[in-house]
Amino acid sequence: MFRFLDGDARHLQGALARARALGLPLTLQLCAEDRTADWPFELLARDNTFLLAQDATPLHLVRCVPGWGADKTVPPQNRPLKLLFMACAPLDTPPELAFDKEEEAIFQATDNLAVDMEVEDTGSLEGLRAQLLKGAYDVVHLSGHANLDRHGQAYFVMEDETGAARPVSPA
């Protein structure tokens, strides 16, 4: 994805170098009105390093998606918002997440709201699939780690049946 945005003229590399030389953050404004609006630009990486996690040149990602989804209408439902929470915390994937605190924060933030929150606690793809087959959810909140493989493809780290890391591609 970095090469796509950089182009043959190396615009992104040049902008990063200029920002680094000035000691300023680089703001990358992404405006899209088609399916590229759904691309995971937060996972933009170069040399196996996420650009949003670099300290040398802070990168601020700003998404603008004018009109994207404007033609979609969803009639209001007379029921609580259905939320599914799942934390993926493989035993062999540091750092350890504070997903219990995250879960509790969601419970507290929605305490006085019409929200029906369910927790899927296996952290596995199979557990998520089974939960989604049982019912429809308005929100699916996944907590965990993500990374890039040696080919630069993003993956989310879920758990296998023993609690070990299982890389899962977004596809």
Summary of the structure (lengths in Angstrom):
residues: 171
radius of gyration: 19.2
end to end distance: 15.6
largest distance: 54.9
contacts: 381
relative contact order: 0.15
helix: 28%
strand: 28%
